[in-house]
Amino acid sequence: MLQYGVEEFCKKCKEIGIDGLIIPDLPVDVYSEKYKAIFEKYNLINVFLITPQTSDERIGFIDSVSNGFIYMVSSASVTGATSGFGNETKDYFKRIDGMRLKNPQIVGFGISDKESFNEATQYANGAIIGSAFIKHLTKNGTKTISEFVKAIR
């Protein structure tokens, strides 16, 4: 992205229909100071991640510079590797919910079935199902996507 040029990259994203990006190694303060205006010029949303270890102050700053949603990483585990959420994770969900952020919060990592989806969305505005969806596609192809989605809802 830096080699291509940030403005050219954002311009190309708009041209091809990209609405938002997750750039995990772009610090929020650098984004705010150097790139936010460019992203806004091309109507691009930059999605920031938070974790249970992210301080309330940092979360507040992320919320203040965001214009899409905040990706709540549920744990330090690999995506899709957990089954259900422990008390620490639920406390994290409650803490973020209690902050009354302006941007919606979407939980990712560990969402693999109806139970984990419902647990996550009890305190957040949505959930991202990644690994479980890819595993389903790999095993079953595209024929049964609607059944997979219905099983989660």
Sequence and secondary structure as in RCSB ss.txt:
>XXXX:A:sequence
MLQYGVEEFCKKCKEIGIDGLIIPDLPVDVYSEKYKAIFEKYNLINVFLITPQTSDERIGFIDSVSNGFIYMVSS
ASVTGATSGFGNETKDYFKRIDGMRLKNPQIVGFGISDKESFNEATQYANGAIIGSAFIKHLTKNGTKTISEFVK
AIR
>XXXX:A:secstr
 TTT HHHHHHHHHHHT  EEE TTS HHHIIIIIHHHHHHTT EEEEEE TTS HHHHHHHHHH SS EEEE  
SS TT   S  HHHHHHHHHHHHT  SS EEEESS  SHHHHHHHHTTSSEEE  HHHHHHHHHHTTTTHHHHHH
HH 
